[in-house]
Amino acid sequence: MAAHSTVRRLLHWGGVALVAVVALALLFGAGQQIPHRPTLVVIGAAIVLLFALSLTESALVPIAFLPLYLISTRAGLGGIDLSVSDLALFVAFWPAVLLAPRPFSPTLRTLLWLSATYQACLLFTLIQNPYRANYFEWAHEWLLISGALVVGWTIGRRGYAGLGLSILLACASVLAVITIVTGLRQYAGGDFSAVYVTSPMPMPMHKNFIGPLMSVCAIVAWLRPPQMKLGRLTPVVLGLLLVALGMSQSRQAIVGLAVAMAVVAVRRGVKHPRRVLTFAAVPALGFTTLTVQEQLSTTSDAAQFNSANQRVTWFADTMDVWAHQPLVGVGLRWWYTNRFTHRFQPPNALLEVGSSAGLVGVLGFVIWAIGSVVVTSRDRSVYGMIAFGVLVDRMVQGQLDIFWVAVTASLPFVIIGICLGGRAAELDPTGAGADIRTMHGAGGGHRVEVAGASPR
């Protein structure tokens, strides 16, 4: 124990020293760039200040940036071509990974190793297809999963799981209200198509951004951890999220939420699981099936460009690209290169990974996906079921639309990290590094309380 404590102290102070060195380097660089890029320097100075404050509270930057994790627009800082969400996650990752409470829980460690396995399988396509976008996307995908998990863990393990989830739900509720208002205006004009938010938001919101965001946050509101700060407003928040989800008409988000609710109800032992299936999953799946069949059966000239027929075309085109390198793929982000006439991101996780990283990449992705679902399903506490439900939701969505994309890829794993950290804080409030058996739901903590649930 003494040796373990010494190692932890060395890691902590090593992280502090590294953050201090980075801060000094950034300050020096800012001094050199003040005459040329004043806006960038001001932002950099603010980041340095947050890093310095992180020495006293490691969760400060991850919590402060929580609203930014929901913004998908481009950052627009000089030559930086990143979304605001990705940039915020990148900045928050460093104080989190250096100063995050240790040890990580067994569940988090397993998830990180599974992610590393997938990333290792991508190395073959990096070697076979040497170009810059390939390398950047490899690091980007690691940040979206492992980076998001560590950022979320830091928030939860420091005792801010309830606050963090409340902030995310509050931000999602604001976006839901904007979506609903936009939809009502659209309906008043006789247009009952899917809602796309273009105003008053400075950032436009596509229906396939609105839907997945509302879907994931609805799971949090549905299971409602007792530590959340919304109290009696939680049912209202859930209603707003579901209405906005319906107005978006995002089929993959509706199916993802329906499947997630069904598996959580069955896994956790809701008193009347058939009610959940009847009132949530069956109507959602039925609606989606009917709309897809309608689009596929339409024979007009414009029908070839509807979402269902367009996806069928994209699937076939993706298979053509994959055929060039079946084993290791043609490289990540191949649609940004000039090697192929097709310029689209495949709307299916397995096809995107297969065309990009070949059969080796698909193997790694399947191991990561199935392993992650199995690991998160073992904890039946409220936090465990949120993590499980959010992950199932995201995996289902990813088979029906683009998987590796800002916000919708990273936000679920931020939430999962928060839940894992919150669960660890329940089992070991002192942070002394006791045996945190979150993988099997051992120890104390709150149980899931949903409508019709019975205690076990």
C-alpha positions, -999 to +999 in steps of 0.1 A: +000+000+000+029+024+008+045+018-025+011+022-043+006+055-024+041+067-034+035+059-070+002+078-070+019+109-054+047+107-080+021+105-108+002+134-094+031+157-090+046+146-123+013+157-139+014+190-120+049+196-133+040+188-168+010+211-168+032+239-154+057+234-182+030+233-208+015+265-194+048+283-195+054+272-231+020+284-241+026+318-224+059+321-243+042+312-276+014+337-269+038+365-264+053+358-298+019+357-315+002+387-299+009+411-329-004+385-354-033+366-339-048+385-310-080+365-308-062+332-307-039+346-280-068+356-258-083+322-261-049+306-254-045+328-223-079+317-210-070+281-215-037+286-196-057+302-167-080+272-166-051+248-167-036+266-137-068+264-118-070+227-126-040+222-103-065+227-074-095+210-091-089+185-119-125+185-129-127+223-135-119+224-172-140+193-181-170+207-162-165+243-176-165+230-211-196+207-208-218+231-229-192+232-256-193+194-261-228+200-277-216+224-304-209+209-337-200+240-357-164+246-369-141+264-345-129+288-371-096+296-355-070+303-381-060+270-397-077+248-371-103+227-388-121+212-358-156+214-344-160+234-312-169+201-295-137+184-306-116+214-297-131+216-263-127+179-257-090+181-268-083+209-243-102+193-215-085+159-221-050+171-209-058+182-174-081+152-171-056+126-182-028+142-161-047+150-130-077+126-130-083+106-098-066+072-098-070+043-099-094+040-128-123+016-121-121-019-136-149-011-160-131+021-173-098+003-176-115-025-197-132+001-219-099+019-225-082-014-234-110-023-258-106+010-274-068+006-276-074-028-293-095-012-320-069+016-325-042-010-328-062-027-356-062+006-375-024+007-375-024-015-406-043+009-427-020+037-415+010+018-428-006+008-460-021+043-468+004+070-457-013+104-459-019+131-433-057+128-429-052+091-422-029+099-392-050+127-379-083+107-380-066+079-361-058+102-332-092+119-336-111+086-331-090+078-301-099+112-286-136+108-294-138+075-274-109+071-249-105+109-244-142+114-238-142+085-213-113+100-193-129+135-194-162+122-181-145+100-155-127+130-140-161+148-136-178+119-120-150+106-098-145+141-083-181+140-071-197+161-098-216+134-117-250+148-108-239+184-116-223+173-149-254+154-161-277+182-150-256+207-171-258+185-201-296+180-197-301+218-192-282+226-224-300+198-243-333+212-230-325+247-244-318+231-278-350+211-275-370+242-269-355+259-299-363+229-320-399+228-308-404+265-315-389+261-350-411+231-356-443+248-345-436+277-368-429+253-396-462+234-389-481+266-388-471+271-424-484+237-434-450+220-436-449+188-415-415+175-427-385+170-405-374+200-385-340+217-394-331+245-371-315+275-389-325+304-367-322+319-341-292+297-335-259+309-349-252+272-355-277+254-378-288+220-365-295+191-389-322+166-380-296+139-377-278+161-351-309+170-332-323+134-330-292+116-317-285+143-292-321+142-278-321+104-278-290+101-257-300+128-232-335+113-230-320+081-215-303+101-188-336+120-180-355+087-181-333+069-155-327+102-136-299+097-110-309+110-076-278+133-075-290+153-105-300+189-097-331+192-118-354+175-092-391+177-102-382+193-136-368+160-148-401+147-163-405+181-180-370+178-195-377+143-206-409+155-223-391+183-241-364+159-253-389+134-267-410+160-284-379+175-301-368+140-311-401+133-327-401+166-346-366+158-359-380+127-375-345+112-372-353+075-377-319+062-364-323+082-332-358+070-326-348+033-332-317+038-310-337+051-281-364+024-285-338-004-285-319+011-256-351+015-235-361-021-243-328-036-233-324-015-202-360-025-191-352-062-197-317-061-182-326-041-151-359-059-143-386-034-147-419-046-132-438-045-165-411-047-193-439-055-218-453-020-212-420-004-221-418-026-253-454-018-262-454+019-256-418+027-267-400+002-288-428-013-309-444+020-321-409+035-328-398+005-348-431+003-366-430+040-376-395+037-388-402+005-409-433+021-425-415+053-435-385+034-449-407+011-469-427+041-482-395+058-494-381+027-510-413+020-529-416+055-543-408+055-580-407+093-589-376+109-602-371+128-569-374+096-549-339+084-558-326+113-536-346+106-505-328+093-474-336+056-478-327+053-515-297+075-511-284+052-483-288+022-506-267+039-532-241+049-507-239+014-493-232+001-528-206+028-536-189+021-502-186-016-511-169-006-544-143+015-525-138-013-500-131-038-529-098-019-536-082-030-503-104-057-486-080-066-459-067-033-446-089-007-463-081+024-483-074+047-453-094+067-428-112+097-443-107+084-478-135+106-490-113+137-485-087+124-509-086+126-546-082+088-552-119+081-556-148+097-574-171+091-543-170+120-518-193+110-489-188+096-454-205+061-453-237+062-432-230+030-415-203+023-389-192-012-402-191-001-438-171+030-429-146+010-408-145-017-435-138+006-464-113+026-443-095-002-424-106-034-441-115-067-424-088-061-398-105-028-388-139-044-387-126-072-364-112-046-341-145-025-342-166-056-335-144-066-305-146-031-291-183-027-296-195-060-283-169-060-255-180-025-244-217-034-244-210-066-223-188-047-198-213-019-192-242-043-189-228-058-157-236-029-134-273-026-126-270+006-105-286+037-119-252+049-133-244+015-147-277+014-166-273+049-180-239+039-193-253+007-207-283+024-223-264+053-238-238+029-253-265+006-269-283+037-282-251+049-299-242+015-313-276+011-329-276+047-343-242+041-358-254+013-380-281+036-395-261+068-400-226+083-398-207+070-367-175+091-364-189+126-363-185+155-338-208+155-307-229+125-316-198+103-314-181+118-283-210+130-261-223+094-253-188+085-241-185+116-220-218+106-203-205+070-199-173+083-183-193+106-159-215+076-149-185+053-143-168+081-122-201+087-103-204+050-096-169+048-083-175+079-061-205+061-046-185+030-038-154+048-026-164+083-015-130+090+002-111+083-030-087+061-011-086+035-039-106+008-024-118-022-044-142-006-068-162-035-082-183-016-106-181-043-133-204-065-113-226-039-096-212-048-062-213-024-033-237+003-024-252+030-046-286+038-059-307+015-080-325+024-111-359+040-104-381+041-134-419+040-138-431+005-129-399-007-114-398-030-085-368-032-061-348-064-060 
